[in-house]
Each structure stands twice: as structure tokens, then as C-alpha cells.
Amino acid sequence: MDKNHFYERLTRWQHLRFNDVVVRERPDTEAWNKQYEIYLLDKTRSSAQLFIRTTQPGEDIARVLAEYLSWLQDYNDNEIAVKAIQDEPAVAPHSRQKESCRRSPASQQPRLHTGGPASRIIRRLP
């Protein structure tokens, strides 16, 4: 996998912030032919793991791990810079919508629907 492909995979998961690379031994391989799987982790969400690839026999795992970690750090550094630029408003906040497009206060009022099945639900306090 090259660096551009790696970045492209990360952009599919923008709601996650991957910040670590781990290598796990594949349990289904023989001792003489060990293979490992590489994952990216989001440490803030324990279940957020992105599978990257399986290593090949004889591959230098430390080098591969260092390479992916370097790419991940570069991606996160660039992503923060791009996000900071995108978050800056280019227009004053009140001029984003025309006056005729703004919601009127009446349309913001919640509507109470009666007569349907939900209106028959009674909640009793203990």
C-alpha cells in the first residue's frame, strides 16, 4: 500500500481520529510461517479499529509499523491544519442566510399531535 492509498482509506472514516498503529499475530498461521495483521486504532473509542493489511512472511514488521505510524502522524497533522482553515467562517454569521430563508419563530414551535396511538401512552410516576 502506498501513502496516497493509505490517506484515501483514512478519509473514508473522518468521524474517527486514528492515533495508533498495532500489529497482531494471526492465530491461523503456523509457527514457521507467522503472519501479522496491521490495524489503526482510535484510542478514544476502544472498538474503533481499521484493518490495513496482512504482512508477508519475512517482512520487516518493525519497519512497516514505523512507516504506517509516520504516515498516520503526517495525515493527522495535515488534517488538523486543513480542518482549522475550513472552520474559519468566510462570511459573517448573520449574513449566511437571506432574511426570507430564515425560519420564523412559529415554525420552530413543537407540534402536539393528539388522537394517534402515542397519545394513549400514560406514564405513571412511582
Beta strands, then each sheet from edge to edge (+ up, - down):
strand 1: 20-25
strand 2: 36-41
strand 3: 49-54
sheet 1: 1+ 2- 3+
end
